[in-house]
Amino acid sequence: MKYFVFVIISLIIQVKSASAQETEKYLPNKSGSTNIESNLWQYEGVEKAIYEKNLAKAAGWFISENKVLSQPKGFDLHVWYFGTYDENYRKRDCNYGIRSEVRFDFEIFLLADGKETKWSVEPPDFKLYINNTASGHGSNYCNYEGYKVQDDDPALEEPLDNAITELCDLFVVFPLEKEIAPGVNLYGDGNLVVFNPDRPPFWIPVTVQEVMELKIAFYNIRPSDQQFVYPYLKEAYDKMTPEVLNSPAYNGGDPVFDVTAQADGLQIMRFNKDYWDRSLPKTAIQFMMIYYKFTEDAEMQESIANNGHADYPALTKNALSLSGLAKLIEKK
């Protein structure tokens, strides 16, 4: 009897599930339109107008050169310009160009309960990261506890902010997988970086000594850290040989300071302030990053079977003219 009841309940669930699927159908053959919208509220005046023009040029290239974007089908293409403003970010001397994000939203057409509508709230998207030194690599060393107004002496706010700013210049870099073209490199984890190959390297290595000294400086600010963590780091630092201290830094080793001369983990680097051509205005696009992965046809078909619609961001990435990306970087 229990088995019979279980079977009946399972059948009811399946019928309801099938009914729900029938009430929402996608319209892959419906032609769409393109709408471009700027949300650069952080900027104003001439600078904003020039930057919007440069972003429009980049977005226009992607649209004209990509068959998925140039002839929207199954979706409306909604292109957004977003500013990424951070006063502390702008103060750091390794940052120069105005950073932003260009987002291509795929507002997929569908029928819901017989009514035609579209997926407009957080739809699938494809992004470009412009002039953003925090993109294109692995994690940043920015997970340190900053000044806490409830707990810390107000006199510690500035030194803590300065110490964290220095640490946030550091990041780990995934290995280079492929040099696609001059100015277009693919790094691990799908980090596609577009740059000016005629400029100095955009990432430069740091030594074990540099990393250790920044961490020691940070843990020598709070009294609680001075009592426990600082002595541990200082003792470890004092025991390091000149050979180790002068070696390129990698993440790994002792988890307290997470830096070693052993090339087992990812290399620790920082953005090179000399990469930027500062004779160009800050509105110029000099550095770009895209999360990129080529998707095989079998995976595409599986996505359609599972989701009921094509993976439009993946189709867009597959149709990218990778070698042509370098022409979007402005040069003198």
Helices and strands as residue ranges (DSSP letters): H 2-22, E 24-26, E 34-39, H 45-65, H 67-70, E 75-83, H 87-91, E 100-112, E 115-118, E 125-130, G 154-156, H 157-167, E 170-173, E 176-181, E 184-187, G 188-190, E 191-194, E 203-205, H 208-218, H 223-227, H 229-239, H 242-245, E 267-271, G 273-275, E 288-291, H 297-307, H 312-318, G 322-328
